[in-house]
Amino acid sequence: MKQFRNIAKFALAAVFAAGAFVHVDAKGVAQGSDEDIRIVKVDDSNFEKEILQSKNPVILEISSTSCPPCLVMIPTLIGIAKNYRDIKVASVGIDEPNIEKIKNTLPIQAFPTFFLIKDGNILNRLVGVVKEDALLEALQYTPNPKAKAAQANKKAKKSKNPAKRNLECKVDGQFHGLKNLVKISFVFGESEIENVDIVTDVFVPPERFDEREQMMEHIRASGKGDVTPTMTGFQMHIDNDCRFMKAMDMKRTSTYGEMRAGLELQGFTCK
């Protein structure tokens, strides 16, 4: 692990020092729906400044819009960013432009991948759905008792809205090299997210239609929701009660505004 950290630090510094950087004026903090979720959007132009030169420890998420576990992690990341102000939470969308240096430098093999970084060093790397405590431990971060008390007090005082509220978001993406359309919907109850529904339409080109059944069978075998054929390919459906969603154990305390801002940060269009 020590060797990996040293190699990673050298590679990060060398690759990003090689090119000239034009830093964006915006801080890269998602503020969709007037909600500041304190997550920094990162690409090649601001990686050095926001990650390598960060004075605070960093949780860097590498995500994909076609990755249900990435969507499930949004409330956890928002919670860390808002409750622990001395941690920087940053996100890189693998489907977005201007990230070639990042992809060529960091060892990314699955989504989501989390790099826990301090003083330009990669301390640890985690993959998949990860609990808040595990992320903080991998970052070698001990929460201040006052911060934990304030977080508990905030939850206790969280206002309740008796009226349910729906959120629907969608984005065009890629699924193993195939174009897709991801639609995600939420029902927000009095104090938590009551329902989550994810539908992904995968478009299979005519020259690959003979592979469709094999693709669908692979998804069924993985237990990642229901799969049905369509005229243009196939559709994957993950609902609130499916085994895959229950296994991911999504944190459901985010508000409507926080979840909308988090999804818009990932490139979704919401209504």
C-alpha positions in Angstrom: 0.0 0.0 0.0 2.8 2.4 0.8 4.4 1.7 -2.6 1.1 2.3 -4.3 0.7 5.7 -2.4 4.1 6.9 -3.5 3.7 5.8 -7.1 0.2 7.4 -7.2 1.5 10.6 -5.7 4.3 10.8 -8.2 2.1 10.0 -11.2 -0.6 12.5 -10.2 2.0 15.3 -9.7 3.9 14.4 -12.9 0.9 14.1 -15.2 -0.9 17.2 -14.0 2.2 19.3 -13.9 3.0 18.5 -17.5 0.2 20.6 -19.0 -0.9 24.2 -18.6 -4.1 24.6 -16.5 -6.9 27.1 -17.1 -8.8 27.1 -13.8 -12.5 27.8 -14.1 -13.8 30.9 -12.3 -16.6 29.0 -10.6 -15.7 27.0 -7.6 -17.3 23.9 -9.0 -19.7 23.5 -6.1 -23.1 22.1 -7.2 -25.9 24.6 -6.4 -28.8 23.2 -8.3 -32.2 24.1 -7.0 -30.7 26.8 -4.8 -29.2 24.0 -2.7 -25.4 24.2 -1.9 -24.5 20.5 -1.4 -20.7 21.4 -1.1 -19.5 18.8 -3.6 -16.8 20.1 -6.0 -17.1 19.1 -9.7 -13.6 18.1 -11.0 -12.0 17.7 -14.4 -8.5 18.1 -15.8 -8.7 21.9 -15.6 -9.1 22.1 -11.8 -7.8 18.7 -10.6 -4.4 20.1 -9.4 -5.9 23.0 -7.5 -8.9 21.2 -6.0 -7.3 17.8 -5.3 -3.5 17.9 -5.2 -3.2 21.3 -3.6 -6.2 20.9 -1.2 -5.5 21.9 2.4 -8.3 19.6 3.5 -8.4 15.9 3.2 -10.4 14.8 0.1 -12.9 12.1 -0.8 -12.7 11.9 -4.6 -15.5 10.0 -6.2 -15.3 8.6 -9.8 -18.8 7.9 -11.0 -20.9 7.0 -14.0 -24.4 8.1 -14.8 -25.2 4.4 -15.8 -24.1 3.1 -12.4 -27.0 2.6 -9.9 -24.5 2.3 -6.9 -23.2 5.8 -7.9 -26.7 7.2 -7.6 -27.3 5.4 -4.3 -24.1 7.0 -2.9 -25.3 10.6 -3.5 -27.0 11.1 -0.1 -24.0 9.7 1.7 -21.6 12.1 0.0 -23.9 15.1 0.5 -24.1 14.2 4.2 -20.4 14.1 4.6 -19.9 17.3 2.7 -22.4 19.2 4.7 -21.7 17.7 8.1 -17.9 17.7 8.1 -16.8 21.0 6.7 -13.1 20.2 7.0 -13.4 17.4 4.4 -13.6 18.2 0.7 -15.9 16.0 -1.3 -15.2 16.0 -5.0 -16.7 14.2 -8.0 -15.5 13.2 -11.4 -18.0 12.0 -14.0 -16.4 9.4 -16.2 -18.8 10.1 -19.0 -17.9 13.8 -19.2 -15.4 15.7 -21.3 -12.0 17.0 -20.3 -11.0 14.2 -18.0 -8.4 12.3 -20.1 -5.5 13.1 -17.7 -7.5 11.8 -14.8 -8.5 8.6 -16.5 -4.9 8.0 -17.6 -3.5 8.7 -14.1 -5.8 7.1 -11.6 -6.4 3.3 -11.4 -10.1 3.2 -12.3 -11.6 -0.2 -12.9 -15.2 0.0 -11.5 -17.8 2.5 -10.4 -18.1 4.2 -8.1 -14.4 4.3 -7.0 -13.4 6.5 -4.1 -9.9 7.8 -3.6 -9.1 9.0 -0.1 -6.5 11.7 -0.5 -4.5 13.8 2.0 -1.7 16.2 1.2 -1.6 15.0 -2.4 -1.2 11.3 -1.2 -3.7 8.6 -2.0 -4.3 7.0 1.4 -6.8 4.4 0.3 -9.1 3.3 -2.5 -12.6 1.9 -2.0 -15.0 0.5 -4.7 -18.8 0.2 -4.7 -21.4 1.3 -2.1 -19.6 2.3 1.0 -21.0 3.5 4.4 -20.1 6.9 5.8 -18.1 5.4 8.6 -16.0 3.3 6.2 -15.2 6.4 4.1 -14.1 8.4 7.1 -12.0 5.5 8.4 -10.3 5.1 5.1 -9.6 8.8 5.1 -8.0 8.4 8.5 -10.4 11.0 9.8 -11.8 11.2 13.3 -14.9 13.3 13.5 -14.9 16.0 16.1 -17.3 15.1 18.9 -19.0 18.5 18.6 -19.6 17.9 14.9 -21.2 14.6 15.6 -23.4 16.1 18.3 -24.4 18.9 15.9 -25.2 16.3 13.2 -27.4 14.4 15.6 -29.1 17.6 16.8 -29.8 18.6 13.2 -31.5 15.3 12.4 -33.6 15.6 15.5 -34.7 19.1 14.5 -35.3 18.4 10.8 -38.5 19.9 9.8 -41.2 17.7 8.4 -43.3 18.4 5.3 -46.5 16.4 5.4 -47.0 16.8 1.6 -45.2 14.2 -0.5 -43.0 15.5 -3.3 -41.8 13.7 -6.5 -38.6 14.2 -8.3 -37.9 12.9 -11.8 -34.4 13.1 -13.5 -32.9 11.7 -16.7 -29.6 11.6 -18.5 -28.2 10.1 -21.7 -25.2 7.8 -21.0 -23.2 4.7 -21.9 -23.7 1.1 -20.8 -20.7 -1.1 -21.8 -20.2 1.0 -24.9 -23.9 1.2 -25.8 -26.0 4.3 -25.7 -28.6 4.4 -23.0 -31.2 6.6 -21.3 -31.3 6.6 -17.5 -34.5 7.8 -15.7 -34.6 8.0 -11.9 -37.6 9.0 -9.8 -38.0 9.6 -6.1 -40.9 10.1 -3.7 -40.0 12.2 -0.7 -42.1 11.7 2.4 -42.2 13.5 5.7 -38.6 12.9 6.8 -37.0 10.6 4.2 -36.9 9.3 0.7 -39.8 6.8 0.6 -39.4 5.4 -2.9 -36.7 5.1 -5.5 -37.2 3.8 -9.1 -34.5 3.5 -11.7 -35.2 2.7 -15.4 -32.4 2.3 -17.9 -33.2 1.9 -21.6 -30.2 0.4 -23.4 -30.1 0.8 -27.2 -28.5 -2.1 -29.0 -27.4 -1.4 -32.6 -28.7 -3.8 -35.3 -25.2 -5.3 -35.9 -25.1 -6.4 -32.2 -28.7 -7.6 -31.8 -27.6 -11.2 -31.8 -25.8 -10.4 -28.5 -28.8 -9.0 -26.8 -30.0 -12.2 -25.1 -26.6 -12.8 -23.7 -26.4 -9.3 -22.4 -29.8 -9.6 -20.7 -29.0 -13.0 -19.2 -25.7 -11.6 -17.7 -27.7 -8.8 -16.0 -30.3 -11.2 -14.7 -27.6 -13.4 -13.3 -26.1 -10.5 -11.4 -29.5 -9.8 -9.7 -29.5 -6.1 -10.7 -33.2 -5.8 -11.2 -35.6 -6.9 -13.9 -34.6 -7.0 -17.6 -37.1 -7.0 -20.5 -36.5 -6.8 -24.3 -37.6 -3.7 -26.2 -37.8 -2.9 -29.9 -34.5 -1.0 -29.7 -32.6 -3.1 -27.2 -33.6 -3.9 -23.6 -34.7 -2.1 -20.4 -33.4 -2.6 -16.9 -35.6 -1.7 -13.9 -34.5 -1.4 -10.3 -37.3 -0.5 -7.9 -37.5 0.1 -4.2 -38.2 -3.5 -3.2 -35.8 -5.4 -5.5 -33.0 -7.4 -3.9 -30.3 -5.3 -5.5 -31.7 -2.0 -4.1 -32.1 -3.5 -0.6 -28.6 -4.9 -0.7 -27.2 -1.4 -1.4 -29.0 0.0 1.7 -29.3 3.5 0.4 -29.1 6.4 2.9 -32.5 8.1 2.6 -32.1 11.3 4.7 -31.4 13.7 1.8 -34.0 16.4 1.0 -35.6 17.1 -2.3 -33.2 20.0 -3.0 -30.1 18.1 -2.0 -31.0 15.1 -4.2 -31.8 17.3 -7.1 -28.6 19.2 -6.8 -26.6 15.9 -6.5 -28.1 14.4 -9.6 -27.7 17.7 -11.6 -24.0 17.6 -10.6 -23.8 14.2 -12.2 -25.3 15.6 -15.4 -29.0 14.7 -15.0 -31.8 17.0 -16.0 -34.5 17.1 -13.4 -38.1 18.3 -13.0 
